[in-house]
Amino acid sequence: MEVKKNMEAEITIPFQEEYEKLKLLISQGVFELVLPETDKGDIRLVYLMNDAVESFLIFRQAKLTGTYEPDFEGELRADLEKRGNQYILIVHQENSVFTVFFRDLDLETHLFNYGKTGHFWVKEYEYLRQLEYRIAILRDKREYLGKEFCTEEEEKLSYLAEFPPLNFCCYPAVSEKYIVPSYPKWKVSEKALNEMMKLAQEAGDHSLIRWLKVYSYVPGRVIARKIACMLHRTKHTELVDLIDRKLAQAAAVYQDRQFVTEKKEQHSFSTDGKEGGLQEEEATEQTKIRNIQERAEARKRELECSGKKVEMLKEEPFLYAKDSVEYKVHLMIWKTEGRNRKVDVETIN
């Protein structure tokens, strides 16, 4: 992405950090806009969206002209100019060109509790895949937003994304065709090894500690797979549960998504007619969510009364941008098969 010079003087950019984030998106070929309902107003550009973060770059007092293709996938090229007190971003999507006129660029970030989030896209040892997913989105938060958006505990846990026995190499949360590696495959970092060693020591898992020492000397695929197999053995339950608890505790400092309240604030600019329609839609949605929660709680009690251990996880849509996810509750029902610890999954939707 290039900054074009004004004919009179070189552009000075007061929003330098935001501009670097904008350049990152352009380099990745990502440009997903959330357009306002009117021709004038702020335009949001999706920066990072996952269960832990909903973050946007906001073009203030913006206007869009030209042809913007929301479903475009490919290489982007962009130039930034300044005319008077207005900035002009010209974006090329191959043969299509659109322009965003704006006065300022801000970063808007909302942090959420991701500690009891569940997505069951891949079968077998689903509880380990949930840990992989939460660690991965935590690492994305640290990488894209910076350490200042993480607690000290989150920062330490985020390095487990660089630990192949638990990351996408052995327990991917999504199918292979959707994996975008955030770290070189089968490579383990020193920080990841150190953090896992500390966790194993805290859990009193002496056999895993011995294998981690071997792994530090022979950090290859064979040892990684050996440790990955150990993680689903009943013998190592305490370590896996410790990681789960620490992630949940670290995430609990953030708010839960409250769909009705925050959506009303988000749409406070709407006209009377639209606001009435939105309130009716929100009431229907809230009733649906409450019904799912009540059914899930009832089913959880029923299973627990039969002597089963059950964990309840939720799957939620984004709050500040529309997506295709619908609210669901998943019940992980723990069981043992030989030396292996497994779960059955029931979904309430």
KOLKE-317757 format. One record per residue (C-alpha): residue in three letters; x, y, z. Coordinates in pm, whole numbers, plus 32768, in hexadecimal, padded with zeros to 4 digits. Layout:
! KOLKE-317757
{pt ala {X Y Z}},
...
! end
This chain:
! KOLKE-317757
{pt met {8000 8000 8000}},
{pt glu {8089 8152 7F9C}},
{pt val {805F 82AD 802E}},
{pt lys {804E 83AB 7F18}},
{pt lys {80DD 8502 7F53}},
{pt asn {8007 8635 7F43}},
{pt met {807D 8728 7E36}},
{pt glu {80D0 8827 7F41}},
{pt ala {815E 874F 805B}},
{pt glu {8197 85EE 80CC}},
{pt ile {8074 854F 8184}},
{pt thr {808D 8545 82FD}},
{pt ile {7FBD 842D 8396}},
{pt pro {7F4A 8465 84FE}},
{pt phe {7EAF 8308 8506}},
{pt gln {7FF7 8250 84C7}},
{pt glu {7FA9 8116 8595}},
{pt glu {7E55 80F0 84F0}},
{pt tyr {7EF7 8129 839C}},
{pt glu {7FE9 8008 83DC}},
{pt lys {7EC1 7F28 842A}},
{pt leu {7E19 7F99 82EA}},
{pt lys {7F52 7F41 8225}},
{pt leu {7F53 7DE8 82C5}},
{pt leu {7DF2 7DA4 824C}},
{pt ile {7E45 7E1D 80EE}},
{pt ser {7F7A 7D3D 80E0}},
{pt gln {7EA3 7C13 8145}},
{pt gly {7DA1 7C60 803A}},
{pt val {7C96 7C9D 8140}},
{pt phe {7BA4 7DC1 812D}},
{pt glu {7A4C 7D82 81C6}},
{pt leu {7982 7EBE 81F8}},
{pt val {7853 7EF0 82D8}},
{pt leu {779A 800A 822B}},
{pt pro {76B0 80FF 82DE}},
{pt glu {753F 810A 828C}},
{pt thr {755F 8269 81FF}},
{pt asp {764B 8301 80FC}},
{pt lys {7704 83C2 820A}},
{pt gly {779D 834D 834D}},
{pt asp {78B0 826F 83D1}},
{pt ile {7916 813F 8306}},
{pt arg {799E 8010 83BF}},
{pt leu {7AAC 7F2D 8335}},
{pt val {7AC0 7DD9 83DE}},
{pt tyr {7C17 7DB2 847D}},
{pt leu {7BFE 7C7F 855E}},
{pt met {7AC4 7BB4 85A2}},
{pt asn {7AB8 7A7F 867B}},
{pt asp {7A18 7A0B 87C0}},
{pt ala {7B10 7AD7 888D}},
{pt val {7B18 7C19 87C0}},
{pt glu {7A41 7CEB 86DA}},
{pt ser {7B23 7DFB 8654}},
{pt phe {7AF8 7EFD 8540}},
{pt leu {7BB9 8012 849A}},
{pt ile {7AC5 8134 8480}},
{pt phe {7AD2 8230 8368}},
{pt arg {7A3E 8368 840D}},
{pt gln {794B 844A 834F}},
{pt ala {7975 8368 8225}},
{pt lys {78DE 8343 80CE}},
{pt leu {7910 8228 7FD3}},
{pt thr {7908 824F 7E5B}},
{pt gly {7949 8158 7D41}},
{pt thr {790C 7FE1 7D3D}},
{pt tyr {7957 7F22 7E7C}},
{pt glu {7945 7DA6 7E57}},
{pt pro {7907 7D10 7FB3}},
{pt asp {7947 7BAA 7F40}},
{pt phe {7A8C 7BF7 7E8D}},
{pt glu {7BAE 7B09 7ECB}},
{pt gly {7CFE 7B5C 7E3A}},
{pt glu {7E18 7C56 7E40}},
{pt leu {7DC9 7DB9 7EA9}},
{pt arg {7E81 7EF7 7E55}},
{pt ala {7E44 803E 7F09}},
{pt asp {7EBF 81A6 7F0F}},
{pt leu {7E86 82B3 8014}},
{pt glu {7E73 8424 7FBC}},
{pt lys {7E1F 8560 807A}},
{pt arg {7D60 868C 7FFB}},
{pt gly {7D2F 87A3 80F4}},
{pt asn {7CAD 870C 8238}},
{pt gln {7C2B 85D4 818A}},
{pt tyr {7CD8 8488 8145}},
{pt ile {7C91 83B8 8012}},
{pt leu {7CC9 8240 8008}},
{pt ile {7CBE 81AC 7EAA}},
{pt val {7C9B 8032 7EA6}},
{pt his {7CC1 7F54 7D72}},
{pt gln {7C16 7E00 7D6E}},
{pt glu {7CAB 7D8B 7C25}},
{pt asn {7BCE 7E40 7B24}},
{pt ser {7AED 7EE7 7C24}},
{pt val {7B4A 8028 7CD8}},
{pt phe {7AA4 80D4 7DFD}},
{pt thr {7B04 8203 7ECC}},
{pt val {7ACF 824F 803C}},
{pt phe {7AD2 83C0 809B}},
{pt phe {7B03 83F3 8212}},
{pt arg {7B7C 84E8 831C}},
{pt asp {7C23 8400 8418}},
{pt leu {7C6D 8292 845B}},
{pt asp {7C2F 81EF 85AF}},
{pt leu {7C45 8092 8641}},
{pt glu {7B0C 8015 86F4}},
{pt thr {7B37 7ED7 87BE}},
{pt his {7A46 7E08 8890}},
{pt leu {7AD1 7CEE 8967}},
{pt phe {79F7 7BC9 89D1}},
{pt asn {79FC 7A9A 8AB5}},
{pt tyr {7A66 7973 89DD}},
{pt gly {7AA5 787C 8AF9}},
{pt lys {796C 77AA 8AC1}},
{pt thr {7952 77C4 8948}},
{pt gly {791E 7688 887E}},
{pt his {7934 7638 870B}},
{pt phe {7919 74CA 86AD}},
{pt trp {798D 74BC 8546}},
{pt val {7A76 738F 8564}},
{pt lys {7A2A 7248 8617}},
{pt glu {7B01 717D 8708}},
{pt tyr {7B97 720A 8847}},
{pt glu {7ABF 7340 8820}},
{pt tyr {7B21 73CC 8974}},
{pt leu {7C8D 73EC 8904}},
{pt arg {7C1E 7497 87C3}},
{pt gln {7B61 7597 8893}},
{pt leu {7CA5 75E8 894B}},
{pt glu {7D5C 7607 87FF}},
{pt tyr {7C53 76F9 8780}},
{pt arg {7C55 77D7 88B4}},
{pt ile {7DD0 77E4 88BB}},
{pt ala {7DD7 7839 8746}},
{pt ile {7CE5 795E 8765}},
{pt leu {7DA3 79D4 8897}},
{pt arg {7EE5 79D4 87CE}},
{pt asp {7E35 7A98 86B8}},
{pt lys {7DCA 7B99 87B9}},
{pt arg {7F31 7BC3 882F}},
{pt glu {7FC1 7BCA 86CF}},
{pt tyr {7EC5 7CB7 862F}},
{pt leu {7E78 7DA0 8751}},
{pt gly {7FAE 7D8C 8829}},
{pt lys {8005 7D19 8986}},
{pt glu {7F51 7E42 8A1F}},
{pt phe {7E07 7D9A 89C3}},
{pt cys {7E65 7C5F 8A86}},
{pt thr {7E94 7C16 8BF6}},
{pt glu {7FDF 7B86 8C6A}},
{pt glu {7F40 7A2E 8C89}},
{pt glu {7EAC 7A44 8B2C}},
{pt glu {7FFA 7AA0 8A96}},
{pt lys {809D 796B 8B2F}},
{pt leu {7F84 7883 8ABF}},
{pt ser {7F84 7914 895F}},
{pt tyr {80DD 7880 891F}},
{pt leu {8045 7723 8930}},
{pt ala {7FD5 7769 87CA}},
{pt glu {8143 771E 8779}},
{pt phe {8133 75C5 881D}},
{pt pro {80EF 74C0 8708}},
{pt pro {806A 73AB 87EF}},
{pt leu {7F43 748F 8840}},
{pt asn {7F2B 757C 8717}},
{pt phe {7EA5 7550 85B4}},
{pt cys {7FAA 7444 8569}},
{pt cys {7F02 733F 8648}},
{pt tyr {7DB0 73C9 86BC}},
{pt pro {7D32 74BF 85B5}},
{pt ala {7BE1 7559 860D}},
{pt val {7B8A 757B 849B}},
{pt ser {7BB2 7491 8373}},
{pt glu {7CFB 749D 82B7}},
{pt lys {7C7E 756A 818F}},
{pt tyr {7C29 768D 827A}},
{pt ile {7D71 768E 833A}},
{pt val {7E43 77C8 8312}},
{pt pro {7F7D 7779 83DE}},
{pt ser {7FD7 788C 84D2}},
{pt tyr {8125 77E9 851D}},
{pt pro {8211 7703 8456}},
{pt lys {818D 759F 8456}},
{pt trp {8232 74B2 8550}},
{pt lys {8314 75C3 85D7}},
{pt val {830A 75F6 874F}},
{pt ser {8373 773E 87EF}},
{pt glu {8442 775C 892A}},
{pt lys {8330 782A 89CE}},
{pt ala {822F 771C 8983}},
{pt leu {830C 760A 8A13}},
{pt asn {8353 76D6 8B4B}},
{pt glu {81E2 7720 8B85}},
{pt met {817B 75B5 8B55}},
{pt met {8291 7545 8C3F}},
{pt lys {820F 7633 8D4C}},
{pt leu {80AE 75AF 8D1E}},
{pt ala {8121 7446 8D32}},
{pt gln {81E1 7494 8E72}},
{pt glu {80B1 7540 8F09}},
{pt ala {7FD9 7413 8EAE}},
{pt gly {80DD 7324 8F3E}},
{pt asp {80EE 7268 8DF1}},
{pt his {8248 71CC 8E13}},
{pt ser {823A 70E6 8CE4}},
{pt leu {81DD 7208 8C01}},
{pt ile {82F5 72D8 8C97}},
{pt arg {83ED 71C9 8C2D}},
{pt trp {8364 71C5 8ACB}},
{pt leu {836C 7340 8AB7}},
{pt lys {84DF 7332 8B0D}},
{pt val {8512 7238 89F2}},
{pt tyr {8446 7319 890B}},
{pt ser {8526 7442 895D}},
{pt tyr {8651 737B 88DA}},
{pt val {859B 72D0 87B9}},
{pt pro {848D 73CA 874F}},
{pt gly {8407 72FF 862E}},
{pt arg {82C0 7272 85B1}},
{pt val {82E6 7116 864E}},
{pt ile {830C 7195 87B4}},
{pt ala {81FC 729B 877B}},
{pt arg {8106 718A 8719}},
{pt lys {816B 70B9 8845}},
{pt ile {811D 71DD 8930}},
{pt ala {7FDA 7224 8874}},
{pt cys {7F68 70BE 88BB}},
{pt met {7FC1 70E6 8A29}},
{pt leu {7ED9 7213 8A44}},
{pt his {7DA1 7141 8A09}},
{pt arg {7E01 7032 8B02}},
{pt thr {7D4A 702C 8C4E}},
{pt lys {7E9D 7033 8CF9}},
{pt his {7ECD 719D 8C88}},
{pt thr {7D72 721C 8CDD}},
{pt glu {7DF1 7310 8DE3}},
{pt leu {7ED3 73C7 8CED}},
{pt val {7DC5 73EC 8BE2}},
{pt asp {7CC7 7462 8CE2}},
{pt leu {7DC5 7559 8D6C}},
{pt ile {7DF3 75F8 8C14}},
{pt asp {7C7A 7609 8BEA}},
{pt arg {7C4D 76B1 8D3F}},
{pt lys {7D61 77AC 8D02}},
{pt leu {7CCE 7810 8BB2}},
{pt ala {7B74 7835 8C4B}},
{pt gln {7BF9 7904 8D6D}},
{pt ala {7CC5 79E4 8C86}},
{pt ala {7B9B 7A1D 8BA1}},
{pt ala {7AA7 7A5D 8CBE}},
{pt val {7B2A 7BC1 8CF2}},
{pt tyr {7A77 7C25 8BB0}},
{pt gln {7905 7C5D 8B7A}},
{pt asp {7814 7B61 8AEA}},
{pt arg {775F 7BBE 89AB}},
{pt gln {7613 7C5E 8A08}},
{pt phe {7556 7C65 88C3}},
{pt val {741E 7D2E 8915}},
{pt thr {74B2 7E47 89E6}},
{pt glu {75DD 7E8F 8908}},
{pt lys {751F 7E71 87C3}},
{pt lys {742C 7F7C 883A}},
{pt glu {7550 8062 8879}},
{pt gln {75E7 800A 872B}},
{pt his {74A7 8060 866F}},
{pt ser {7448 8194 8737}},
{pt phe {746B 8267 85FA}},
{pt ser {7348 81B1 8550}},
{pt thr {7201 8258 84F6}},
{pt asp {70CC 8212 85C9}},
{pt gly {7042 8112 84D7}},
{pt lys {7189 8058 84B7}},
{pt glu {71C5 8065 862B}},
{pt gly {7075 7FC4 866E}},
{pt gly {70C6 7EAE 8578}},
{pt leu {721B 7E7B 8618}},
{pt gln {7185 7E67 8774}},
{pt glu {708F 7D5F 8700}},
{pt glu {71A6 7C9B 8658}},
{pt glu {727D 7CB3 8791}},
{pt ala {715F 7C3F 8872}},
{pt thr {712C 7B0E 8792}},
{pt glu {72A0 7AC3 8794}},
{pt gln {72B6 7AE4 890E}},
{pt thr {718F 79F9 893D}},
{pt lys {7236 78FC 8857}},
{pt ile {7381 7913 8913}},
{pt arg {72D7 78F3 8A66}},
{pt asn {721C 77C0 89EB}},
{pt ile {7361 771D 8975}},
{pt gln {740A 776A 8AC1}},
{pt glu {72EB 76DD 8B8E}},
{pt arg {72DF 759D 8AC0}},
{pt ala {7457 7575 8ADD}},
{pt glu {7452 75A7 8C56}},
{pt ala {7339 74AA 8C7A}},
{pt arg {73F1 73A9 8BA7}},
{pt lys {7534 73E6 8C6A}},
{pt arg {7480 73A6 8DB4}},
{pt glu {73E3 726A 8D26}},
{pt leu {7536 71E3 8CB9}},
{pt glu {75DD 723F 8E02}},
{pt cys {74CA 718F 8EC5}},
{pt ser {7525 7054 8E07}},
{pt gly {768B 7076 8E85}},
{pt lys {772E 7115 8D56}},
{pt lys {7822 7237 8D57}},
{pt val {77A9 7347 8C68}},
{pt glu {783F 748F 8BF1}},
{pt met {776A 7596 8B45}},
{pt leu {7801 7669 8A2C}},
{pt lys {775C 7772 8955}},
{pt glu {777C 77D4 87EA}},
{pt glu {771D 793D 879F}},
{pt pro {76FE 7A24 8673}},
{pt phe {77C7 7B65 866B}},
{pt leu {7730 7C90 8718}},
{pt tyr {77A8 7DB4 8641}},
{pt ala {77A8 7D15 84E8}},
{pt lys {76BD 7C19 844B}},
{pt asp {7733 7AB6 8410}},
{pt ser {7692 7967 83C3}},
{pt val {76BC 78D0 8520}},
{pt glu {7581 7895 85EC}},
{pt tyr {7579 787B 8766}},
{pt lys {75A9 7716 87E1}},
{pt val {7603 7664 8922}},
{pt his {76DD 752D 8918}},
{pt leu {76EF 742E 8A2F}},
{pt met {7837 736F 8A4E}},
{pt ile {77ED 7229 8B01}},
{pt trp {792A 718E 8B89}},
{pt lys {7975 701B 8B70}},
{pt thr {7A99 6F29 8B82}},
{pt glu {7AF0 6E23 8A7D}},
{pt gly {7C0D 6D4B 8AF8}},
{pt arg {7D30 6E35 8B40}},
{pt asn {7C96 6F4B 8A6F}},
{pt arg {7BC7 706F 8AE1}},
{pt lys {7AB7 70D2 89EB}},
{pt val {7973 7196 89D3}},
{pt asp {7822 7174 892F}},
{pt val {778D 72BB 88B2}},
{pt glu {7620 7321 88B5}},
{pt thr {75B6 7465 8810}},
{pt ile {7484 7531 8877}},
{pt asn {7410 7624 8769}},
! end
